[in-house]
Amino acid sequence: MWRSCLRLLNGGRRLLNRPRGGLSASVGPRSNPQPPARAYVPPTERKRFYQNVSITQGEGGFEITLDHRKLKTPQAKLFTVPNEALAIAVATEWDSQQDTIKFYTMHLTTLCNTSLDNPTQRNKDQLIQAAVKFLDTDTICYRVEEPETLVELQKNEWDPIIAWAEERYGVEIGCSTSIMGPSIPTRTREVFISHLASYNMWALQGIEFVVTQLKSMVLTLGLIDLRLTVEQAVLLSRLEEEYQIQKWGNIEWAHEYELQELRARTAAGTLFVHLCSESTMVKHKLLQE
């Protein structure tokens, strides 16, 4: 799962073609001189100002160092992540930047900034409620009544995922052709709330991010539970759009760019959830493919 997400995260935009500095991960205290998330809008690009990216282990976790400067969050907090695997993934984003730093491609860094700064000041319960709320408008629960070919396509592609989720969590979800959507039972919400409560705050930030990309709680759970790949989840979330494209055609470059971006964001969020849930250290071969 990690390697697949890393490929999707970096492959679409060819971020790893020309790395500048050598990525080193020196674990241990180091005394270096001390010289973007929802409520924060970073600059879209900035000239690259560093050569080397390294990782050090501090008292609060793993830190990212750009040459001799420790990375900070938009609110000027020390950028510290809870485990080495996540630090390696974030460092790779920074090491992959070329002449300019394209902040809009650095989804893992942004998710870490959001987790550290918590710009909207939400607690765990609020994060869970924000994710579960998507059940009311879940993409794969809304069905069309015509044309017949699209009706069949939705049934064939979406029904197995809903059936999986209902069996996996012991709940009822269903679907509807009404503009009001399906009526989600109270018990179903309670089960999903209880399930999400098993994740930490960092992982919940990632889950909400993925849910927002896919517009589907069910697809997100299928992705995180390894029932779906990133490619499958993205395709299922865009089923009607892909149907229309096949029927009427599309602007090729625009469609491809949008698809790659959605895959990259979804892959980043999924990787973030798994890395934030990881309790053991992952060796540096995580980056090798």
NUKOLPA-656925 format. One line per 8 residues: number of its first residue (from 0); their letters; for each residue x negated, z negated, y negated of N, C-alpha, C, CB. Coordinates in steps of 0.02 Angstrom, whole numbers, plus 50000, padded with zeros to 5 digits. Glycine has a CB too. Layout:
N
NUM> a> X Z Y X Z Y X Z Y X Z Y  ...
***
This chain:
289
0> mwrsclrl> 49959 50000 50060 50000 50000 50000 49957 50000 49937 50047 49940 50000  49904 49957 49937 49862 49954 49877 49828 50021 49863 49809 49899 49885  49799 50051 49915 49764 50114 49904 49811 50169 49882 49727 50135 49968  49871 50171 49912 49920 50221 49893 49939 50213 49820 49982 50217 49937  49950 50151 49798 49968 50138 49728 49911 50157 49681 49987 50064 49718  49850 50141 49700 49793 50159 49658 49786 50234 49650 49729 50130 49687  49799 50271 49705 49795 50344 49701 49847 50371 49652 49805 50376 49770  49908 50346 49657 49961 50370 49613 49949 50348 49541 50028 50344 49636
8> lnggrrll> 49923 50289 49533 49910 50261 49467 49859 50302 49430 49888 50189 49471  49807 50325 49465 49752 50360 49433 49753 50435 49443 49688 50333 49458  49783 50458 49498 49778 50528 49515 49813 50575 49468 49804 50538 49582  49875 50557 49446 49914 50603 49406 49881 50621 49341 49980 50574 49392  49845 50575 49311 49815 50589 49246 49739 50597 49250 49832 50535 49197  49712 50598 49312 49641 50609 49323 49598 50560 49283 49622 50680 49306  49614 50496 49287 49579 50447 49246 49509 50431 49273 49619 50384 49242  49497 50446 49337 49434 50425 49366 49383 50481 49370 49446 50397 49435
16> nrprggls> 49395 50536 49335 49350 50594 49341 49280 50581 49315 49379 50653 49305  49276 50546 49258 49210 50539 49228 49200 50468 49204 49202 50587 49170  49188 50421 49250 49175 50352 49229 49110 50347 49191 49174 50305 49289  49107 50304 49142 49046 50296 49102 49002 50241 49129 49063 50281 49031  49028 50180 49127 48986 50124 49146 48995 50108 49219 49002 50064 49105  48946 50074 49247 48952 50052 49316 48995 49990 49319 48883 50040 49347  49043 49990 49362 49087 49933 49369 49054 49882 49414 49156 49953 49397  49039 49824 49386 49007 49772 49426 49054 49712 49428 48939 49752 49396
24> asvgprsn> 49051 49676 49482 49093 49617 49489 49048 49558 49506 49147 49627 49544  49020 49528 49456 48975 49471 49467 49015 49407 49464 48918 49470 49414  49027 49379 49522 49068 49319 49526 49025 49258 49513 49102 49313 49595  49046 49217 49465 49008 49158 49448 49009 49149 49373 48936 49163 49473  48996 49090 49349 48999 49077 49277 48946 49116 49240 48991 49003 49263  48962 49140 49182 48914 49177 49141 48926 49158 49068 48922 49254 49151  48873 49148 49032 48879 49128 48961 48868 49188 48918 48829 49072 48943  48920 49226 48905 48917 49283 48860 48939 49262 48791 48960 49342 48886
32> pqpparay> 48910 49291 48739 48931 49273 48671 49002 49295 48659 48884 49305 48619  49038 49252 48622 49107 49270 48605 49106 49308 48539 49153 49206 48601  49108 49360 48525 49100 49386 48456 49149 49356 48407 49107 49461 48455  49898 49795 48804 49946 49778 48757 50008 49764 48790 49954 49829 48707  50156 49774 48825 50204 49720 48831 50262 49732 48785 50172 49652 48817  50311 49696 48794 50375 49711 48764 50373 49703 48688 50428 49666 48793  50350 49646 48664 50352 49633 48592 50290 49657 48556 50361 49558 48580  50244 49689 48592 50182 49711 48562 50174 49786 48574 50121 49672 48590
40> vppterkr> 50163 49824 48521 50153 49896 48527 50081 49912 48509 50203 49936 48481  50038 49924 48559 49967 49937 48545 49958 50007 48517 49925 49927 48608  49900 50020 48487 49886 50088 48466 49884 50133 48527 49819 50092 48427  49904 50195 48520 49907 50239 48578 49838 50257 48604 49945 50303 48561  49789 50263 48558 49721 50279 48579 49671 50245 48532 49710 50356 48579  49611 50236 48558 49556 50208 48518 49491 50234 48547 49558 50130 48518  49443 50245 48505 49378 50269 48529 49346 50216 48575 49332 50284 48469  49320 50240 48631 49288 50193 48677 49228 50160 48644 49267 50229 48743
48> fyqnvsit> 49226 50094 48646 49174 50056 48610 49127 50019 48657 49206 50007 48562  49133 50029 48722 49092 49993 48770 49065 50041 48822 49134 49937 48804  49012 50019 48857 48983 50059 48910 48999 50031 48979 48908 50064 48901  48992 49965 48987 48998 49935 49053 49057 49886 49056 48934 49899 49071  49088 49885 49114 49143 49838 49127 49122 49793 49185 49210 49877 49144  49130 49728 49175 49111 49682 49228 49164 49628 49236 49042 49651 49214  49160 49592 49291 49206 49538 49307 49167 49474 49317 49248 49555 49371  49191 49421 49287 49160 49355 49298 49215 49305 49316 49121 49332 49235
56> qgeggfei> 49195 49254 49351 49242 49202 49370 49233 49142 49324 49234 49181 49444  49286 49125 49288 49283 49068 49243 49325 49011 49271 49308 49087 49175  49333 48960 49230 49371 48901 49253 49445 48917 49264 49364 48845 49202  49472 48962 49223 49544 48977 49228 49560 49036 49272 49571 48990 49161  49510 49069 49300 49522 49127 49342 49469 49179 49331 49591 49157 49327  49486 49242 49339 49438 49297 49333 49446 49331 49265 49448 49348 49390  49390 49344 49233 49389 49372 49166 49358 49442 49167 49351 49326 49118  49378 49483 49118 49352 49550 49111 49305 49551 49051 49410 49603 49103
64> tldhrklk> 49245 49578 49060 49197 49582 49006 49180 49655 48992 49132 49542 49023  49186 49674 48929 49167 49742 48906 49101 49736 48871 49223 49773 48859  49047 49759 48903 48979 49746 48881 48970 49670 48876 48964 49782 48811  48964 49643 48815 48955 49571 48808 49016 49537 48777 48894 49556 48766  49072 49573 48774 49131 49545 48744 49185 49532 48796 49158 49592 48690  49210 49471 48796 49264 49454 48842 49330 49483 48816 49269 49378 48852  49367 49512 48861 49431 49542 48843 49480 49489 48821 49459 49583 48903  49519 49504 48769 49570 49459 48744 49638 49493 48746 49553 49436 48671
72> tpqaklft> 49691 49454 48745 49759 49480 48743 49777 49497 48671 49809 49429 48773  49834 49531 48659 49856 49545 48591 49864 49482 48548 49920 49583 48592  49879 49424 48581 49886 49361 48544 49821 49321 48545 49942 49319 48575  49766 49356 48559 49698 49328 48555 49684 49274 48608 49688 49299 48487  49722 49273 48662 49706 49229 48717 49654 49261 48762 49770 49212 48758  49614 49220 48795 49565 49246 48842 49601 49281 48899 49519 49190 48869  49582 49343 48912 49614 49383 48965 49589 49357 49032 49599 49460 48956  49630 49318 49066 49612 49287 49130 49666 49301 49181 49600 49211 49121
80> vpnealai> 49646 49327 49239 49694 49342 49291 49682 49296 49351 49689 49417 49313  49734 49285 49392 49729 49233 49444 49687 49248 49505 49796 49217 49466  49671 49312 49518 49631 49326 49577 49585 49385 49567 49677 49338 49637  49537 49391 49610 49485 49442 49604 49513 49512 49613 49430 49430 49654  49561 49521 49659 49588 49587 49672 49621 49616 49610 49639 49584 49729  49660 49576 49574 49692 49599 49513 49640 49613 49460 49743 49548 49488  49588 49571 49456 49534 49582 49407 49500 49649 49419 49483 49525 49410  49488 49665 49482 49456 49729 49499 49500 49788 49478 49442 49733 49575
88> avatewds> 49565 49782 49491 49611 49836 49473 49614 49846 49397 49681 49821 49500  49616 49791 49359 49617 49797 49286 49551 49824 49260 49632 49728 49254  49495 49800 49288 49430 49825 49267 49424 49899 49279 49374 49787 49303  49453 49923 49333 49452 49994 49348 49488 50034 49295 49484 50007 49417  49544 50007 49269 49579 50042 49214 49533 50050 49154 49642 50003 49194  49497 49997 49136 49453 50001 49078 49393 50046 49092 49429 49931 49058  49365 50042 49152 49308 50083 49169 49326 50157 49174 49277 50059 49234  49389 50171 49187 49412 50240 49195 49421 50277 49129 49476 50242 49234
96> qqdtikfy> 49426 50240 49074 49436 50272 49009 49374 50313 48990 49452 50219 48954  49384 50367 48956 49328 50411 48940 49310 50406 48866 49345 50484 48958  49312 50459 48828 49291 50455 48758 49338 50412 48717 49287 50525 48728  49402 50413 48735 49451 50372 48700 49487 50328 48751 49502 50415 48662  49509 50269 48727 49547 50223 48769 49620 50240 48759 49532 50148 48751  49652 50263 48812 49723 50281 48810 49763 50221 48835 49737 50346 48853  49784 50179 48790 49818 50117 48809 49882 50129 48847 49832 50076 48747  49915 50185 48833 49978 50199 48866 49969 50216 48940 50014 50256 48831
104> tmhlttlc> 49908 50224 48963 49896 50236 49034 49877 50172 49071 49840 50288 49043  49869 50117 49034 49841 50056 49063 49897 50006 49079 49789 50024 49016  49936 50022 49128 49996 49983 49144 49979 49913 49171 50039 50020 49193  49927 49908 49211 49908 49843 49238 49885 49796 49183 49854 49851 49292  49846 49823 49137 49823 49783 49080 49882 49759 49039 49775 49823 49036  49930 49803 49027 49989 49785 48988 50030 49731 49023 50032 49846 48975  50038 49737 49089 50075 49687 49126 50040 49619 49124 50085 49709 49199  49974 49620 49128 49937 49557 49122 49944 49527 49053 49862 49569 49138
112> ntsldnpt> 49941 49568 49001 49951 49544 48933 50019 49512 48925 49943 49601 48882  50070 49544 48954 50137 49517 48950 50142 49450 48985 50188 49566 48979  50110 49445 49044 50112 49382 49082 50076 49326 49046 50082 49393 49151  50020 49343 49013 49980 49292 48979 50012 49271 48912 49910 49318 48966  50036 49319 48874 50063 49304 48807 50137 49286 48809 50053 49363 48761  50173 49313 48859 50246 49301 48863 50278 49310 48795 50261 49231 48892  50273 49369 48765 50295 49378 48696 50369 49364 48684 50280 49448 48675  50410 49371 48735 50482 49357 48725 50499 49286 48745 50523 49405 48765
120> qrnkdqli> 50448 49247 48765 50458 49175 48780 50513 49163 48832 50474 49137 48716  50512 49202 48885 50562 49192 48938 50533 49148 48993 50584 49260 48967  50577 49109 49023 50556 49068 49080 50571 49104 49145 50591 48999 49078  50557 49071 49201 50566 49103 49266 50638 49122 49279 50541 49057 49322  50684 49078 49265 50755 49093 49276 50778 49153 49236 50797 49032 49259  50754 49159 49175 50774 49216 49133 50746 49282 49160 50751 49205 49062  50685 49280 49186 50657 49340 49216 50697 49362 49277 50584 49329 49235  50717 49314 49318 50755 49328 49378 50824 49357 49359 50764 49265 49421
128> qaavkfld> 50856 49327 49310 50922 49351 49289 50918 49422 49261 50952 49304 49237  50864 49437 49224 50855 49503 49196 50849 49556 49251 50794 49506 49150  50815 49539 49305 50807 49586 49361 50872 49594 49400 50751 49563 49408  50905 49538 49415 50966 49540 49455 51023 49575 49417 50988 49468 49474  51021 49573 49351 51073 49605 49311 51077 49680 49325 51060 49594 49237  51022 49710 49348 51022 49782 49363 51067 49799 49422 50951 49805 49376  51087 49749 49462 51134 49763 49516 51199 49792 49490 51148 49699 49556  51219 49772 49430 51282 49796 49401 51280 49870 49385 51298 49757 49339
136> tdticyrv> 51220 49897 49374 51213 49968 49355 51164 50003 49400 51192 49974 49282  51157 49979 49462 51106 50006 49507 51118 50080 49519 51107 49968 49573  51066 50119 49510 51070 50192 49515 51102 50215 49580 51002 50222 49509  51081 50186 49636 51104 50213 49700 51174 50186 49720 51054 50196 49755  51203 50143 49678 51270 50119 49692 51323 50160 49656 51276 50046 49671  51302 50203 49609 51349 50246 49573 51351 50314 49606 51328 50253 49498  51410 50335 49626 51418 50398 49663 51463 50447 49624 51446 50386 49733  51449 50511 49633 51491 50563 49603 51547 50581 49652 51448 50626 49584
144> eepetlve> 51598 50614 49626 51653 50638 49668 51648 50712 49681 51720 50622 49635  51608 50746 49642 51595 50817 49651 51530 50835 49615 51655 50860 49626  51498 50890 49633 51514 50937 49687 51501 50908 49756 51474 51002 49678  51529 50939 49806 51525 50912 49874 51453 50908 49898 51565 50956 49921  51412 50957 49878 51342 50956 49902 51305 50895 49876 51306 51020 49881  51318 50876 49813 51285 50817 49785 51314 50753 49815 51293 50816 49708  51379 50753 49828 51410 50695 49862 51377 50682 49929 51486 50707 49872  51366 50736 49966 51334 50729 50032 51261 50708 50026 51339 50795 50070
152> lqknewdp> 51227 50735 49975 51157 50717 49964 51150 50643 49949 51128 50760 49907  51192 50617 49905 51189 50546 49889 51205 50503 49950 51239 50530 49833  51254 50524 49988 51273 50487 50048 51216 50485 50098 51336 50517 50080  51185 50543 50110 51132 50548 50161 51068 50512 50140 51116 50620 50174  51053 50512 50075 50990 50484 50051 50996 50411 50030 50964 50525 49994  51051 50393 49999 51058 50325 49972 51090 50275 50021 51099 50328 49910  51136 50298 50061 51170 50252 50107 51123 50215 50154 51220 50290 50149  51071 50248 50182 51025 50212 50227 50988 50156 50192 50976 50260 50258
160> iiawaeer> 50973 50164 50128 50937 50112 50091 50982 50053 50077 50908 50140 50025  51045 50067 50058 51092 50013 50048 51105 49976 50113 51159 50040 50019  51111 50013 50168 51122 49981 50233 51063 49938 50252 51135 50035 50287  51003 49962 50237 50942 49922 50251 50944 49857 50211 50879 49962 50235  50959 49861 50147 50958 49802 50104 51011 49752 50126 50970 49822 50030  51070 49777 50145 51124 49732 50167 51104 49695 50231 51189 49772 50179  51071 49731 50277 51049 49699 50339 50990 49653 50327 51031 49751 50391  50943 49676 50286 50882 49637 50274 50897 49570 50241 50834 49678 50229
168> ygveigcs> 50944 49569 50194 50959 49508 50157 51025 49476 50177 50960 49523 50083  51061 49507 50223 51124 49479 50245 51176 49476 50191 51112 49411 50272  51183 49530 50153 51230 49531 50096 51273 49594 50099 51191 49529 50029  51321 49598 50053 51362 49657 50043 51346 49686 49974 51438 49641 50050  51334 49751 49972 51319 49784 49909 51371 49838 49894 51248 49814 49909  51373 49888 49938 51423 49941 49931 51407 49990 49876 51489 49911 49920  51453 50037 49865 51445 50087 49812 51514 50105 49785 51408 50150 49838  51516 50143 49732 51579 50159 49700 51574 50223 49660 51602 50101 49655
176> tsimgpsi> 51630 50259 49654 51632 50318 49611 51662 50301 49543 51673 50374 49644  51681 50238 49535 51710 50216 49471 51655 50208 49419 51748 50149 49479  51671 50221 49357 51623 50213 49303 51604 50140 49295 51652 50240 49237  51646 50095 49321 51631 50023 49318 51581 50002 49371 51696 49983 49326  51568 50046 49419 51521 50030 49472 51551 49985 49524 51460 49997 49442  51512 49967 49575 51538 49925 49629 51546 49852 49606 51492 49928 49690  51588 49816 49639 51597 49745 49625 51549 49706 49670 51672 49722 49636  51497 49679 49641 51445 49644 49679 51469 49573 49692 51377 49644 49641
184> ptrtrevf> 51474 49553 49756 51496 49485 49772 51449 49432 49743 51502 49475 49848  51478 49375 49726 51439 49319 49699 51384 49298 49747 51484 49260 49683  51400 49297 49811 51350 49276 49861 51290 49323 49861 51381 49272 49930  51302 49387 49852 51248 49436 49850 51200 49420 49793 51275 49508 49843  51227 49405 49735 51185 49387 49678 51145 49323 49694 51228 49376 49615  51177 49275 49724 51144 49212 49739 51086 49222 49788 51194 49162 49767  51097 49266 49837 51044 49279 49886 50984 49312 49852 51070 49324 49943  50997 49361 49809 50942 49395 49776 50907 49349 49726 50968 49458 49739
192> ishlasyn> 50944 49306 49693 50914 49258 49647 50868 49211 49686 50968 49218 49609  50892 49188 49743 50852 49143 49785 50789 49178 49810 50893 49118 49844  50796 49242 49828 50738 49280 49852 50686 49289 49797 50760 49348 49879  50709 49308 49738 50662 49319 49682 50628 49254 49661 50699 49350 49623  50662 49198 49670 50633 49134 49652 50572 49117 49692 50685 49079 49660  50562 49151 49749 50503 49139 49790 50440 49170 49760 50514 49166 49860  50448 49213 49709 50391 49245 49676 50369 49204 49616 50409 49317 49655  50306 49209 49598 50281 49174 49539 50298 49214 49476 50205 49163 49544
200> mwalqgie> 50284 49186 49418 50301 49217 49354 50268 49284 49345 50281 49171 49297  50205 49290 49366 50169 49353 49358 50202 49408 49400 50096 49346 49378  50216 49393 49462 50247 49442 49506 50316 49462 49480 50253 49415 49578  50353 49415 49451 50419 49430 49424 50415 49478 49365 50454 49366 49403  50362 49473 49325 50353 49522 49271 50346 49592 49300 50290 49504 49229  50309 49597 49355 50300 49662 49388 50364 49687 49418 50247 49658 49441  50403 49643 49449 50466 49663 49480 50514 49690 49427 50498 49604 49517  50520 49654 49371 50564 49678 49318 50541 49746 49292 50568 49627 49261
208> fvvtqlks> 50475 49755 49287 50447 49818 49263 50467 49875 49309 50370 49814 49257  50461 49865 49375 50479 49917 49423 50554 49930 49422 50457 49897 49494  50594 49877 49419 50666 49886 49416 50685 49928 49355 50701 49817 49413  50653 49916 49299 50666 49954 49238 50648 50027 49246 50628 49924 49179  50594 50042 49282 50574 50111 49294 50624 50148 49338 50505 50114 49324  50643 50116 49393 50686 50148 49443 50760 50141 49427 50672 50119 49512  50777 50096 49380 50848 50081 49365 50885 50059 49428 50883 50142 49334  50849 50023 49471 50879 50003 49534 50846 49942 49563 50876 50060 49584
216> mvltlgli> 50885 49890 49574 50860 49830 49607 50849 49843 49681 50909 49771 49597  50894 49882 49711 50891 49896 49783 50828 49936 49799 50954 49933 49807  50814 49988 49761 50754 50029 49773 50691 49988 49762 50754 50090 49727  50692 49944 49712 50634 49902 49699 50619 49856 49757 50644 49861 49635  50671 49826 49786 50661 49782 49843 50636 49822 49903 50727 49747 49860  50663 49882 49912 50639 49925 49967 50566 49943 49959 50681 49987 49971  50545 49953 49897 50476 49970 49883 50430 49911 49894 50469 49995 49811  50448 49854 49869 50407 49794 49876 50403 49770 49948 50433 49738 49831
224> dlrltveq> 50458 49780 49985 50460 49760 50055 50429 49813 50101 50532 49746 50076  50402 49866 50072 50368 49919 50109 50416 49961 50151 50315 49889 50154  50481 49959 50134 50529 50003 50167 50523 50073 50139 50601 49977 50158  50502 50078 50076 50493 50142 50042 50423 50149 50014 50545 50150 49985  50400 50211 50008 50338 50224 49971 50356 50235 49898 50300 50287 50001  50305 50236 49855 50318 50249 49784 50350 50317 49775 50252 50244 49743  50324 50368 49810 50351 50435 49804 50425 50437 49824 50312 50484 49847  50441 50403 49879 50511 50403 49902 50556 50366 49853 50515 50370 49971
232> avllsrle> 50534 50309 49828 50575 50270 49782 50589 50309 49718 50542 50203 49766  50537 50342 49692 50545 50381 49630 50593 50440 49642 50477 50407 49605  50584 50475 49698 50628 50531 49713 50700 50509 49719 50605 50566 49777  50712 50452 49753 50780 50428 49762 50811 50406 49695 50781 50369 49811  50769 50380 49651 50795 50359 49585 50812 50419 49541 50743 50316 49550  50783 50477 49557 50794 50538 49518 50835 50590 49558 50727 50569 49496  50872 50568 49607 50905 50613 49653 50949 50664 49619 50945 50575 49703  50993 50640 49575 51039 50685 49540 51001 50733 49494 51090 50646 49500
240> eeyqiqkw> 50951 50707 49460 50911 50750 49416 50875 50804 49456 50860 50708 49376  50846 50785 49513 50812 50835 49554 50861 50887 49581 50775 50800 49612  50921 50865 49596 50972 50911 49619 50988 50963 49565 51036 50873 49639  50995 50939 49504 51010 50985 49449 50952 51032 49435 51027 50946 49386  50892 51007 49442 50833 51049 49431 50829 51105 49483 50769 51007 49433  50842 51087 49546 50841 51138 49598 50895 51191 49588 50850 51106 49666  50950 51169 49558 51006 51216 49548 50996 51259 49486 51070 51179 49542  50972 51229 49431 50970 51264 49368 50899 51280 49344 51005 51224 49316
248> gniewahe> 50849 51252 49377 50781 51263 49355 50759 51210 49306 50774 51332 49325  50696 51214 49285 50670 51163 49240 50611 51190 49200 50649 51100 49279  50592 51152 49150 50530 51167 49114 50474 51135 49154 50531 51141 49040  50435 51175 49189 50390 51149 49240 50342 51096 49215 50351 51205 49269  50308 51109 49159 50258 51061 49136 50290 50995 49116 50218 51090 49078  50348 50998 49084 50381 50937 49062 50406 50896 49121 50440 50954 49015  50435 50930 49170 50459 50895 49230 50402 50863 49267 50497 50944 49276  50347 50899 49276 50291 50873 49313 50259 50813 49277 50238 50927 49324
256> yelqelra> 50253 50817 49212 50224 50762 49174 50268 50700 49180 50216 50782 49100  50333 50708 49171 50379 50652 49176 50377 50620 49245 50451 50674 49159  50374 50663 49296 50373 50638 49365 50309 50598 49379 50379 50696 49415  50252 50625 49357 50188 50590 49368 50186 50524 49330 50130 50635 49346  50212 50524 49270 50213 50462 49231 50256 50409 49264 50239 50475 49160  50314 50429 49289 50358 50381 49323 50325 50355 49386 50426 50413 49339  50292 50398 49423 50257 50376 49483 50201 50327 49465 50228 50436 49520  50164 50343 49412 50108 50299 49392 50133 50230 49372 50069 50331 49335
264> rtaagtlf> 50186 50228 49332 50213 50164 49310 50241 50124 49369 50268 50174 49257  50277 50159 49413 50305 50125 49471 50250 50100 49518 50352 50172 49510  50199 50140 49528 50143 50120 49570 50107 50059 49540 50093 50178 49579  50097 50061 49473 50063 50005 49440 50103 49941 49448 50052 50020 49366  50168 49944 49436 50209 49885 49443 50210 49857 49513 50279 49900 49420  50214 49902 49562 50214 49881 49633 50148 49849 49652 50229 49940 49679  50093 49881 49631 50027 49853 49645 50020 49785 49612 49972 49900 49620  50045 49779 49551 50041 49716 49514 50077 49660 49552 50071 49724 49444
272> vhlcsest> 50137 49675 49578 50176 49625 49615 50137 49602 49676 50244 49654 49636  50109 49649 49713 50074 49631 49775 50009 49593 49759 50058 49693 49816  49973 49614 49708 49911 49579 49691 49924 49509 49663 49871 49620 49641  49978 49502 49626 49994 49436 49600 50022 49389 49654 50045 49442 49543  50043 49418 49709 50068 49378 49765 50013 49366 49816 50127 49412 49798  49955 49396 49804 49899 49391 49852 49863 49325 49844 49850 49450 49842  49856 49288 49898 49823 49223 49894 49751 49225 49917 49861 49173 49935  49731 49279 49949 49662 49285 49972 49624 49336 49931 49659 49303 50047
280> mvkhkllq> 49559 49331 49930 49518 49377 49891 49509 49442 49929 49449 49345 49874  49514 49498 49894 49507 49563 49924 49439 49591 49904 49564 49611 49903  49402 49616 49952 49334 49641 49938 49337 49703 49895 49297 49655 50003  49280 49721 49869 49278 49776 49821 49292 49843 49852 49210 49777 49788  49296 49847 49917 49312 49910 49949 49384 49931 49933 49302 49905 50025  49424 49887 49901 49490 49904 49880 49488 49967 49836 49523 49846 49841  49435 49975 49797 49430 50031 49752 49405 50095 49785 49386 50013 49695  49381 50090 49846 49351 50147 49878 49404 50185 49918 49293 50125 49924
288> e> 49400 50249 49917 49448 50291 49955 49411 50349 49986 49505 50317 49909
***
